[in-house]
Amino acid sequence: MKEQRREELYQLLGDLPPKSQPILAKKLIEEKYNHFIIERWTLDLNGEDNVPAYFIRPLHGQGPYPTILFNHSHGGYYELGKDELIKGNTYLQAPSYAEELTDMGYAVLAIDAWGFGSRRGRTESELFKEMIWKGQVLWGKMVYDSLRAIDYLDSRDDVDSSRIGTLGMSMGSTMSWWVAALDPRIKMCIDLCGLCDYDSLIESRGLDGHGIYYFVPGLLKHFSTSEINELISPRPHLGLAGNYDRLTPAKGLDKIDQHLSNVYQKEGAANAWKLKRYNIGHFETAEMRHEVKAFLKKWL
């Protein structure tokens, strides 16, 4: 049943390249930093637009490493993209997730989403409009690249394919739970400030808080946010959210938490779902970072 629902969700993402599209990977350079080694890659994930990527691994050890697919945020920082992994962001805690995760023994992959980082040049609106004309969906193309990024990780000898997790903030949070819902190879999901119930967003008149990339034609005819996230169960899933964050209305968080608590309870994995909420807005706190690290240590 879940596989059927995953396919139904995937079909809503517009015309996409074949899932078997060959992946071509070109390593550009490897550099040693104080806390990690960074490999800079160009990945042909979709046969159309090369995807710049960072693969970052710990200074010591040979792997195979438990590995995190890090999904960068939006925030209007189109120039940042995957560099958020290394440089952080105004609403993320220090140190950067590159330093934090590699110090914990994880490798990390981050790619530039369409229109971000080294894939800049066309605006988000321009991309969306052209794709809609062609029967494509911007969010679908972004999700497709992330799913193919998992294929790339699966091909690396230094990645432990049985221990791949995903995390992200804001837009990266949304990518985390979409990718985890669609691909069971993701063994653990952490989302920060992006778990948004769509109906509650409409009710609170918060639609304009999200970029145009966010919207998938016909989605609400088939899925609620809770039903998408249900596809992650019984795999471990941590949600971190602010009660004052208008991008994730509190009423919607109540709804999602109740639904997923029931789902995980029925599947005998009640302790694998956790939603932590704070009286804050749209940013990561030190306490949230602590929860992220504790969840990683427990489940991956």
RANORNOR-V929101 format. One record per pair of residues at least 24 apart in sequence whose C-alpha atoms are under 6 Angstrom apart, sorted by the first residue. I is the first residue (numbers start at 1). J is the second residue. Records with the same first field share a line. If there is no record, write none. Layout:
I=J + J
This chain:
6=182
13=137 + 140
14=135 + 136 + 137
15=135 + 136
35=99
45=148
52=111 + 112
53=110 + 111
54=109 + 110
55=108 + 109
56=107 + 108
57=107
58=102
63=158
64=158 + 159 + 160
65=106 + 107 + 159 + 160
66=106 + 160 + 163 + 164
67=106 + 107 + 108 + 164
68=108 + 164 + 165 + 166
69=108 + 109 + 166
70=109 + 110 + 166 + 167 + 168
71=168 + 172
72=172
73=169 + 170 + 171 + 172
74=171
78=116
79=116 + 117
80=117
81=112 + 116 + 117
82=110 + 111 + 112
91=283 + 284
92=284
113=142
138=213
139=213
165=189
167=191
169=193
170=194
180=232
181=231 + 232
188=235 + 236 + 237
189=237
190=237 + 238 + 239
191=239
192=240
193=241
196=248
197=225 + 252
200=252
226=256
234=264 + 269
236=272 + 273
237=273
238=274 + 275
239=275
240=275 + 276 + 277
241=277
242=277 + 278 + 279 + 280 + 281
243=278 + 279 + 280
244=280 + 281
245=281 + 282
